[in-house]
């Protein structure tokens, strides 16, 4: 029988500090509107920023399916890890 528990994801402290900055901004936005609007805005902003980053790094806007698959897969992993409470451990703890 295999162990199906997930181990904590390991991230550098600088990375998690940047994540916290985005979360803080989303919480500030949620105070002005509501959490659903803040959630939608941060998700849309991530899509906008990541598509800009992809294209500015030489990505092809004619065939974005591989990039979209990568970003969607990364979002899915982060979402599931956060729902499971396994994200947040800092490398070196």
C-alpha positions in Angstrom: 0.0 0.0 0.0 1.4 3.4 -1.0 1.4 6.5 1.2 -1.0 9.0 -0.4 -0.2 11.9 2.0 1.5 14.9 0.4 4.7 16.3 1.9 5.0 20.0 2.4 6.0 21.9 -0.7 9.4 23.6 -0.3 9.9 27.2 -1.4 12.6 29.8 -0.8 11.7 32.4 1.8 12.0 35.2 -0.8 9.4 33.5 -3.0 6.9 33.1 -0.1 7.5 36.7 0.9 6.5 37.8 -2.7 3.4 35.5 -2.5 2.4 37.2 0.7 2.6 40.6 -0.9 0.1 39.5 -3.5 -2.2 38.0 -0.9 -1.9 41.2 1.2 -3.0 43.3 -1.9 -5.8 40.9 -2.6 -7.0 41.2 1.0 -6.9 45.0 0.7 -9.0 44.8 -2.5 -11.4 42.5 -0.8 -12.0 45.1 1.8 -13.1 47.6 -0.9 -15.3 45.1 -2.8 -15.7 41.5 -1.8 -13.5 38.4 -1.7 -15.0 37.0 -4.9 -14.1 40.1 -6.9 -10.6 40.2 -5.4 -10.2 36.5 -6.3 -11.3 37.0 -9.9 -9.1 40.1 -10.2 -6.0 38.3 -9.0 -6.7 35.3 -11.2 -7.2 37.6 -14.3 -4.1 39.6 -13.4 -2.0 36.4 -13.2 -3.3 35.4 -16.6 -2.5 38.8 -18.0 1.0 39.0 -16.5 1.9 35.4 -17.4 0.8 35.8 -21.0 2.8 39.1 -21.3 5.8 37.3 -19.7 5.5 34.4 -22.1 5.3 36.6 -25.2 8.1 38.9 -24.1 10.3 35.9 -23.6 9.8 34.9 -27.2 6.7 32.8 -26.9 4.6 32.2 -29.9 1.1 33.8 -29.8 -0.1 31.7 -32.7 0.2 28.4 -30.8 -0.2 29.2 -27.1 -1.6 25.7 -26.2 1.6 24.4 -24.6 2.1 27.5 -22.6 -1.5 27.5 -21.5 -1.2 23.8 -20.5 1.9 24.7 -18.4 0.3 27.6 -16.6 -3.0 25.8 -16.0 -1.1 22.7 -14.6 0.9 25.0 -12.3 -2.2 26.7 -11.1 -3.9 23.4 -10.5 -0.9 22.1 -8.5 -0.8 25.3 -6.4 -4.5 25.3 -5.8 -4.6 21.7 -4.7 -1.5 22.1 -2.5 -3.0 25.2 -0.8 -6.3 23.4 -0.3 -4.4 20.5 1.3 -2.5 22.9 3.6 0.9 21.7 2.3 2.3 24.9 0.8 4.2 27.3 2.9 7.1 25.4 4.3 10.3 27.4 3.8 13.5 25.6 2.5 15.9 25.2 5.4 13.2 25.0 8.1 
